[in-house]
Amino acid sequence: MPPWTCWPAATSHQPDALDESGYIVLLDAMMPGMDSIEVPRQLKLMPQTAHIPIIFMTGLTETEHLVAALEAGGVDYVNKPLKPKEVLARMQVHLQGARRAVRLMLLVTPASHQGERRAPDVADFAGA
């Protein structure tokens, strides 16, 4: 049995279908409905999902697609056909980074604000 659980989002029209129980998003760059570049933008706007790493999956290989995905909030980009071991390794790296960032955020965020979920920002670590 795999050491993870997968919750598919209902549709690309509902980026808020995710909540704080999500730890990583594998996002198909070619999906019906909402533009896949808009999904990470929406997720990054919501405090409960802003910290979640987003990895794009696609058959598109042009540089402008990669750059657009990363600028929209993606942390990585994997090409199809997917190589499961590579995808799992990348997921592990990004999950570890996200967990470190959340732990650091909790260290630098005053106790009165720790109930507010938000993504760590570079400014949070400027004095560290």
C-alpha positions in Angstrom: 0.0 0.0 0.0 1.4 3.4 -0.9 2.5 5.8 1.9 0.2 8.6 0.5 -3.5 9.3 -0.1 -4.8 10.9 -3.2 -7.8 13.2 -3.3 -8.7 14.2 -6.9 -10.1 17.7 -7.1 -13.7 17.7 -8.3 -13.1 20.0 -11.3 -10.7 22.7 -12.4 -13.6 25.1 -11.8 -13.2 24.5 -8.0 -9.7 25.3 -6.9 -11.1 25.9 -3.4 -12.0 22.1 -3.3 -8.6 21.7 -1.6 -8.3 22.6 2.0 -5.5 22.5 4.5 -5.5 18.7 4.4 -3.7 18.9 1.0 0.0 18.6 1.1 1.0 18.7 -2.6 -0.8 19.3 -5.9 -0.1 17.5 -9.1 -1.8 19.6 -11.7 -2.3 18.6 -15.3 -1.5 21.6 -17.5 -4.0 20.5 -20.1 -7.4 20.2 -18.5 -10.9 21.3 -19.4 -12.5 24.2 -17.7 -10.3 26.8 -15.8 -7.0 27.6 -17.4 -4.4 25.5 -15.6 -2.2 28.6 -15.1 -5.1 30.2 -13.2 -5.5 27.3 -10.7 -2.2 27.9 -8.8 -2.9 31.7 -8.8 -6.2 31.0 -7.1 -4.6 28.5 -4.6 -1.9 31.0 -3.7 -4.5 33.6 -2.9 -6.2 31.4 -0.2 -4.3 31.3 3.1 -5.3 27.7 3.7 -3.7 26.5 0.4 -1.0 29.1 -0.3 1.7 27.0 1.3 1.0 23.8 -0.8 3.6 23.0 -3.5 2.2 22.6 -7.0 3.8 20.4 -9.6 2.6 20.7 -13.2 2.3 17.6 -15.3 2.3 18.1 -19.1 3.3 17.0 -22.5 4.1 20.6 -23.5 7.8 21.2 -23.7 8.1 24.8 -24.8 10.0 27.1 -22.5 7.2 29.6 -22.4 4.9 27.0 -20.9 7.4 26.0 -18.2 8.0 29.7 -17.3 4.3 30.5 -17.2 3.7 27.5 -14.9 6.5 28.6 -12.5 5.5 32.2 -12.5 1.9 31.2 -11.7 3.0 29.5 -8.5 4.2 26.1 -9.5 7.4 24.7 -7.9 8.2 22.1 -10.5 7.2 20.8 -13.9 7.3 17.1 -15.1 6.8 16.0 -18.6 4.5 13.3 -19.9 4.8 10.4 -20.2 5.3 10.5 -16.5 8.1 8.4 -14.9 6.6 7.4 -11.5 9.9 7.1 -9.7 10.9 10.6 -10.8 7.6 12.1 -9.9 7.7 10.5 -6.5 11.2 11.7 -5.9 10.3 15.3 -6.9 7.2 15.1 -4.7 9.4 14.0 -1.7 11.8 16.9 -2.3 9.0 19.5 -2.4 7.2 18.0 0.5 10.3 18.2 2.6 10.9 21.8 1.6 7.3 22.7 2.4 7.5 21.1 5.8 10.7 23.0 6.6 9.1 26.3 5.4 6.1 25.7 7.6 8.2 24.9 10.7 10.3 28.0 10.1 7.2 30.1 9.6 5.9 28.9 13.0 9.2 29.8 14.6 9.2 33.4 13.2 5.4 34.1 13.4 4.2 35.6 16.7 1.9 33.3 18.7 -1.0 35.7 18.2 -0.8 35.1 14.5 -0.1 31.4 14.3 -3.7 30.5 13.7 -3.5 32.4 10.4 -2.2 30.1 7.7 -0.1 31.7 5.0 2.9 30.9 2.9 6.3 31.9 4.2 7.8 34.8 2.5 11.5 35.7 2.0 11.0 38.6 4.4 10.1 36.1 7.2 13.7 34.9 7.1 15.5 38.2 6.6 16.7 38.4 10.2 17.5 34.6 10.5 
